[in-house]
Amino acid sequence: TTTSRPTSKRSSTASPTETQHKKKTINRYTPEGRAEIHKNLGVNTDTMIWLMRTPVLDKSIEFADNRISLFAAQYGRCAITGAELMPYDIRCHHKVPLENGGTDKYSNLALVTEAVHLLIHATLEETIQKYLKQLQLNKKQLEKLNKLRKLAGTPAIV
């Protein structure tokens, strides 16, 4: 009878030293490696760094930390439109407003563009129409927007 021996995971042509000393592409100790790590994050790291260095002065540390975490979790995109968020355009929206018992907890925050934030809180028909025209929301985006409007205490847009 013949018995088969387990096959090695290593290629028969590669010596042990070659497989042990292969250069890794991702290495946090080199500029190239850190660039690779940042590329793999899927977010604009310049904007992430801006968020870290520019806290909202009248807000809590919890708010500042959650704003950064949300940016990463939302892949640097608006929670409603999916548009890439730029430093000048990021608004951290309280789903339930602070004055209505809302908190700075992660689950009560969403990052949106300035135009979306204005539309969430808009009550004048003229303002609502202006931002609806500007944003051109599809049905799914409008549903998401209306959920935030309801939580904020503003009526749904039909």
ZIMONOR-V341174 format. One record per pair of residues at least 12 apart in sequence whose C-alpha atoms are under 8 Angstrom apart, sorted by the first residue. I is the first residue (numbers start at 1). J is the second residue. Records with the same first field share a line. If there is no record, write none. Layout:
I->J  J
//
This chain:
41->72
42->75  76
43->71  72  75  76
44->76
47->86  87
48->68  71  72
50->87
51->67  68  87
52->64  68
60->104
62->104  105
63->104  105  106
66->104  105  106  109
67->92  106  109  111
70->106  109  110  111
71->111
74->111
77->111  112
78->111  112  113
79->110  111  112
80->112  116  141  142  144  145
81->137  141
83->113
85->112  113
89->113  114
90->111  112  113  114
91->111  112  113  114  117
92->109  110  111  112
93->109  110  111  112  117
94->108  109  110
95->108  109  110  148  151  152
96->108  151  152
97->151  152
115->131  135
116->131  135  145
118->131
119->131  132
120->145  146  148  149  152  154
121->149  152  154
122->154
123->154
142->157
//
